[in-house]
Amino acid sequence: MRIACAKFSINVSFQDSFRIYNFTQLGKYVPGSIWHIVSRVSMLRDKGHSLSSIRDALIAENVALLLVACTLAAGSLMATIWTGLLRIDIGQESAFGLQYLAEPIVWLLCLLILLAGLMLWLFCRRHRNVLSWMKSLIPSLRTASVLLPAWLLLGTSLWITAVPFIESPGPYHYFYVVGLFSIAFVVGLLAPFAPGGLGVREYILVEGLTYLIAFDQAVVLSVTSRVLYFGSELLLGAFSAGLRKPGG
């Protein structure tokens, strides 16, 4: 948050960033899935920062979050498949439903996404200011160096609870679980109807983990992961609420 804010001339200390971020994150569990954003905007506005700068900082922060998570997930999962250490048979039911790649609707959806991307590119070509704004949202190496270890630690938290249930766990299982957690988190984040991705993240975790362990074990692990994650957010939020404001 602090790096994204600094990029758009919003000067906040690390302590202030820590306090605002962790306290407002609890708002995402309120139905509507926007209250953590509303709270963040309100707290930064109270410090005299402009709405445009706050908007750009929030967008840049979330773009970085998603890009790094998706990159880690793609790298982790593709590595396990390409090396042959984790085999997924497209002709059968798999953890990610790869057999559906043969469905015409999937290819139609891919075509629509490509057309949308082409239209966006043409629009940006005609409106250079929009293109410059979009470039400003691209995360820096410094941002990636902060987020990558964070995602690895989050995925490792799921791995630690899953290890006892995996038969002969190896490094490829670790990367698979880390990639799975990243995908589940991203999809949950992008589901506006699910406060905090509740239910969506767990569904994807169960679907992915059943490729390694039994269904009932996957359910228990996904619920455990959510409880641990929510518990850490609650503790951080409570601790942040107790921090004094600078000068307070």
C-alpha positions as CSV (number, residue, x, y, z in Angstrom):
1,M,0.0,0.0,0.0
2,R,2.8,2.4,0.9
3,I,4.7,1.9,-2.3
4,A,1.5,2.3,-4.4
5,C,0.6,5.5,-2.5
6,A,4.1,7.0,-2.9
7,K,3.9,6.4,-6.7
8,F,1.0,8.9,-6.8
9,S,2.4,11.4,-4.4
10,I,0.5,10.2,-1.3
11,N,3.0,10.3,1.5
12,V,2.1,8.0,4.4
13,S,4.4,6.4,6.9
14,F,4.8,2.7,7.2
15,Q,3.0,2.7,10.6
16,D,0.1,4.6,9.1
17,S,0.0,2.3,6.1
18,F,0.0,-0.7,8.4
19,R,-2.7,0.7,10.5
20,I,-5.0,1.8,7.7
21,Y,-4.5,-1.3,5.6
22,N,-5.1,-3.9,8.2
23,F,-8.0,-2.1,9.9
24,T,-9.9,-1.5,6.6
25,Q,-9.4,-5.0,5.4
26,L,-12.0,-6.3,7.8
27,G,-14.6,-4.3,5.8
28,K,-14.4,-6.7,2.9
29,Y,-16.4,-9.2,4.9
30,V,-19.4,-6.9,5.0
31,P,-21.9,-7.7,2.2
32,G,-21.2,-5.5,-0.8
33,S,-17.5,-6.2,-0.9
34,I,-16.6,-2.5,-1.3
35,W,-16.5,-1.3,2.3
36,H,-12.8,-1.9,2.8
37,I,-12.2,0.3,-0.2
38,V,-14.7,3.0,1.0
39,S,-13.0,3.0,4.4
40,R,-9.5,3.3,2.9
41,V,-10.6,6.2,0.7
42,S,-12.3,8.0,3.6
43,M,-9.2,7.6,5.9
44,L,-6.8,8.9,3.2
45,R,-9.2,11.7,2.3
46,D,-9.1,12.8,5.9
47,K,-5.4,13.3,5.5
48,G,-6.0,15.8,2.7
49,H,-5.2,13.6,-0.4
50,S,-7.1,14.0,-3.7
51,L,-9.6,11.4,-4.8
52,S,-7.8,11.0,-8.1
53,S,-4.5,10.1,-6.4
54,I,-6.2,7.7,-4.0
55,R,-8.1,6.1,-6.9
56,D,-4.9,5.5,-8.9
57,A,-3.0,4.2,-5.8
58,L,-5.8,1.7,-5.0
59,I,-6.0,0.5,-8.6
60,A,-2.2,0.2,-8.9
61,E,-2.1,-1.7,-5.7
62,N,-4.7,-4.2,-6.8
63,V,-3.3,-4.6,-10.3
64,A,0.1,-5.5,-8.7
65,L,-1.6,-7.9,-6.3
66,L,-3.4,-9.7,-9.1
67,L,-0.5,-9.7,-11.6
68,V,2.1,-11.1,-9.2
69,A,-0.4,-13.7,-7.9
70,C,-1.4,-14.8,-11.4
71,T,2.3,-15.0,-12.5
72,L,3.2,-17.1,-9.5
73,A,0.2,-19.4,-10.0
74,A,0.9,-19.8,-13.7
75,G,4.6,-20.5,-13.1
76,S,3.9,-23.0,-10.3
77,L,1.2,-24.9,-12.0
78,M,2.7,-25.1,-15.4
79,A,6.0,-26.2,-14.0
80,T,4.4,-29.2,-12.3
81,I,2.7,-30.2,-15.6
82,W,5.5,-29.6,-18.0
83,T,8.0,-31.5,-15.9
84,G,5.7,-34.4,-15.9
85,L,5.9,-34.6,-12.1
86,L,2.2,-33.8,-11.8
87,R,0.2,-35.4,-14.7
88,I,-3.2,-34.2,-15.6
89,D,-5.2,-36.2,-18.1
90,I,-7.3,-33.9,-20.3
91,G,-9.4,-36.8,-21.4
92,Q,-10.6,-37.4,-17.8
93,E,-12.0,-35.4,-15.0
94,S,-9.3,-33.3,-13.6
95,A,-8.7,-30.7,-10.9
96,F,-9.2,-27.8,-13.2
97,G,-11.7,-29.3,-15.7
98,L,-9.3,-29.1,-18.6
99,Q,-11.6,-31.4,-20.6
100,Y,-13.8,-28.4,-21.2
101,L,-11.2,-26.8,-23.4
102,A,-12.8,-28.8,-26.2
103,E,-16.2,-27.0,-25.7
104,P,-17.1,-24.4,-28.4
105,I,-18.3,-22.0,-25.8
106,V,-14.8,-21.9,-24.2
107,W,-13.3,-20.9,-27.6
108,L,-16.0,-18.4,-28.2
109,L,-15.3,-16.8,-24.8
110,C,-11.5,-16.7,-25.6
111,L,-12.4,-15.0,-28.9
112,L,-14.5,-12.4,-27.1
113,I,-11.7,-11.7,-24.7
114,L,-9.2,-11.2,-27.6
115,L,-11.6,-8.9,-29.4
116,A,-12.1,-6.9,-26.2
117,G,-8.3,-6.7,-25.8
118,L,-8.0,-5.5,-29.4
119,M,-10.6,-2.8,-28.9
120,L,-8.9,-1.6,-25.7
121,W,-5.6,-1.4,-27.6
122,L,-7.1,0.6,-30.4
123,F,-8.8,2.9,-27.9
124,C,-5.5,3.5,-26.1
125,R,-3.8,4.2,-29.4
126,R,-6.2,7.0,-30.1
127,H,-6.1,8.3,-26.5
128,R,-2.5,8.6,-25.5
129,N,-3.4,10.0,-22.1
130,V,-5.3,6.8,-21.2
131,L,-2.3,4.7,-22.3
132,S,0.0,6.7,-20.2
133,W,-2.3,6.3,-17.2
134,M,-2.5,2.6,-17.7
135,K,1.3,2.4,-17.9
136,S,1.5,4.2,-14.6
137,L,-0.4,1.3,-13.0
138,I,2.2,-1.3,-14.0
139,P,3.9,-2.6,-10.8
140,S,7.5,-1.9,-10.3
141,L,10.2,-4.5,-9.5
142,R,10.2,-3.1,-6.0
143,T,6.5,-3.9,-5.7
144,A,6.9,-7.4,-7.1
145,S,9.8,-8.0,-4.7
146,V,7.4,-7.3,-1.8
147,L,4.4,-9.2,-3.1
148,L,6.1,-12.4,-4.3
149,P,7.4,-13.5,-0.9
150,A,4.0,-12.6,0.6
151,W,2.2,-14.9,-1.9
152,L,4.7,-17.6,-1.3
153,L,4.2,-17.4,2.5
154,L,0.4,-17.5,2.0
155,G,0.6,-20.6,-0.2
156,T,3.1,-22.1,2.3
157,S,0.5,-21.8,5.0
158,L,-1.9,-24.0,3.1
159,W,1.0,-26.4,2.2
160,I,1.9,-26.8,5.9
161,T,-1.6,-28.0,6.8
162,A,-1.8,-30.2,3.7
163,V,1.5,-32.1,4.0
164,P,0.2,-34.7,6.5
165,F,-2.5,-35.8,4.1
166,I,-0.4,-36.0,0.9
167,E,1.2,-39.4,0.2
168,S,5.0,-39.0,-0.4
169,P,4.9,-35.1,-0.7
170,G,7.6,-33.6,-2.9
171,P,8.7,-30.2,-4.1
172,Y,6.3,-30.4,-7.1
173,H,3.4,-30.8,-4.7
174,Y,4.5,-27.7,-2.9
175,F,4.5,-25.6,-6.0
176,Y,1.1,-27.1,-7.0
177,V,-0.4,-26.1,-3.7
178,V,1.1,-22.6,-3.7
179,G,-0.2,-22.0,-7.3
180,L,-3.6,-23.4,-6.3
181,F,-3.9,-21.0,-3.4
182,S,-2.9,-18.1,-5.5
183,I,-5.6,-18.9,-8.1
184,A,-8.2,-19.5,-5.4
185,F,-7.4,-16.1,-3.8
186,V,-7.5,-14.2,-7.1
187,V,-10.9,-15.7,-8.2
188,G,-12.3,-15.0,-4.7
189,L,-11.0,-11.4,-4.9
190,L,-12.7,-10.9,-8.3
191,A,-16.1,-12.3,-7.1
192,P,-18.1,-9.2,-6.1
193,F,-21.0,-11.3,-4.7
194,A,-18.8,-13.1,-2.2
195,P,-17.6,-10.9,0.8
196,G,-13.9,-11.6,1.1
197,G,-14.2,-14.3,-1.5
198,L,-16.0,-16.4,1.1
199,G,-17.1,-19.7,-0.4
200,V,-15.5,-19.1,-3.8
201,R,-12.0,-19.5,-2.6
202,E,-12.9,-22.6,-0.6
203,Y,-14.6,-24.2,-3.6
204,I,-11.6,-23.8,-5.8
205,L,-9.3,-25.1,-3.1
206,V,-11.5,-28.2,-2.6
207,E,-11.6,-28.8,-6.4
208,G,-7.8,-28.5,-6.7
209,L,-6.9,-30.4,-3.5
210,T,-9.0,-33.4,-4.4
211,Y,-6.5,-34.1,-7.1
212,L,-4.0,-34.9,-4.3
213,I,-6.1,-35.9,-1.3
214,A,-9.6,-37.2,-0.4
215,F,-12.6,-35.0,-0.8
216,D,-13.4,-34.8,2.9
217,Q,-9.8,-33.9,3.8
218,A,-9.8,-31.2,1.1
219,V,-13.0,-29.7,2.7
220,V,-11.4,-29.6,6.1
221,L,-8.2,-28.1,4.8
222,S,-10.0,-25.4,2.8
223,V,-12.1,-24.4,5.9
224,T,-9.0,-24.5,8.1
225,S,-7.2,-22.2,5.6
226,R,-10.0,-19.7,5.8
227,V,-10.2,-19.8,9.6
228,L,-6.4,-19.2,9.9
229,Y,-6.5,-16.4,7.4
230,F,-9.5,-14.7,8.9
231,G,-8.0,-15.1,12.4
232,S,-4.8,-13.4,11.3
233,E,-6.7,-10.6,9.7
234,L,-8.8,-10.2,12.9
235,L,-5.6,-10.0,15.0
236,L,-3.9,-7.6,12.7
237,G,-7.0,-5.4,12.5
238,A,-7.4,-5.3,16.3
239,F,-3.7,-4.5,16.7
240,S,-3.9,-1.8,14.1
241,A,-7.0,-0.3,15.7
242,G,-4.9,0.0,18.9
243,L,-2.1,1.9,17.2
244,R,-2.0,5.6,17.9
245,K,-2.2,8.0,14.9
246,P,1.0,9.9,14.2
247,G,1.0,12.8,16.6
248,G,-1.7,11.2,18.7
